Amino acid sequence: MARITSLKMEMEEGFDATRWLDRNLIRLCSKFGNYRKDDPSSFTLNPCFSLFPQFMFNLRRSQFVQVFNNSPDETAYFRMLLNRENITNAAVMIQPSLISYSFNSLPQPALLDVASISADRILLLDSYFSIVIFH
């Protein structure tokens, strides 16, 4: 989805990427989601697609879609990397991974939330373009 969006932004004049992504997310959720009419809390999505809305949320806010404050060279560089890297690295570019390291347990994924911070943990944020270590 990110690569298609990037291509459409380059090829189509006046392409509204955010609106296009939203429409596709709504289409996917209406096709694969389950809900009861007039009960918004009843919405469930197939477990295979459970992370897709979160991915779309991060894609809409990524440097691939929000190009304001980036030079054309930076935008071209980011898009070139998105197209050249494998799916795992491209997913990290869009949705950074936060790994929690502790002396008492094995490394494990952590939520991007203040609750992940504690005195006995070291957090590593990998956004592909930069790495942040919090201790």
NORTA-V620902 format. One line per field, one symbol per residue. ss: DSSP state (2 for helix, 1 for strand, 0 for the rest). phi: phi as a letter, one per 40 degrees, with the letter a starting at -180 (. if undefined). burial: I if it has 9 or more other C-alpha atoms within 8 Angstrom, else O. Layout:
ss->???
phi->???
burial->???
This chain:
ss->022222222220000022222222222222221111001111111022200222222222000000000002222222222222002222222200111111000001100002220000111111000011110
phi->.ccccdcccccbcgccccccccccccdccccbcbabdgbccccbbddcbcccccccdcccbcccbcccgbcdcccccccccdccccccccccccbdbbbbbaccacdacbccaccccaccbbbbbbbgcabbbbb
burial->OOOOIIOIIOOOOOOOIOOOIOOOIOOIIOOOIIIOOOOOOOIOIOOOOOOOIOIIOIIIOIOIIOOOOOOOOOIOOIIOOIOOOOOOIIIIIIIIIIIIIIOOOOOOOOOOOOOIOOOOIIIIIIIIOOIOOOO
